Amino acid sequence: GQSLRVSVGNSDSSSNYGVSFVEPNFLGRDLAFGLTANYVESTPTYAEYDTRSGLFEPSLTFPVSEHGNLQVRVKAAQTDIYNVDDDASTVVKNEGEEGALTAGGVGYTYSFDNRRSGLNPAAGYYFALSQDFMGGANEQYMETTVRAQAFKAIMNEEVELRATFEAGNLAFAQGTSRVANRYFMGSRVMRGFEGGGIGPRDADTGDALGGNSFAVARFEAEFPLGLPEEYGITGGVFYDVGSLWGLDKTYGANILYEDASIRQVAGVSIFWTTPIGPLRFNWTEALEARAEDKPRGFEFTISAEF
């Protein structure tokens, strides 16, 4: 059947307006057509500027093996940096002077997933490799991301072990990356730090600048707490290790943590299945951080990764 999603959101950090359309049987039983179009305005709580971006992306997805799929797509994207504060980093000021940049290109994602359809329901894994090749009047770049996940249920399937590896890289052949398209490690990527809490930072202004590359490994276990099953409450422990690094140009600014220095965090979790969705409460402790990083001891999310 068809799926149409329209989203409008507003928070302290961003406003989002988007539509996503998927037609799984548009050209045949196994060929899915997708269309994503969105517009996002963002006012990061960790920075002295605003950004806006738009994306138009039609795609086709089809199977290439029993558990493998290939998606091919074309993309048109625009990013802009505006309302840059006088106290913002020299890096952001220079990037903002470029105005709105538009780029188009093509991309693909290969994915393999046997977590739901594999022969062993107590174990499985997922892998995805994505690349996008983008170009415009002022920029030409390739973005590569990889994501791998595995899970295994043990002890009569009452305890679930999960491991995830995720990485990304922006490589510019023309132009330079900007804060509007660089990576920022929020809690969805690495737990235990605020948005903009790690990675390259202007030593004089304190602005988080994002990075061209990131890599993180996440490990966790979920287990019963001895409560009645109908409560839907379980516990967990986790450990994350990762890094965010790399800028194309510094414009003479004094930049901290541009190298791939490691951060580590550990914590405990409470999972609660509710009618509004799965809730997760994390209490975290940074085991390895840098002096100007922004750790966060408590996190609350309303969705689960697996």
Disulfide bonds with the S-S distance in Angstrom:
none
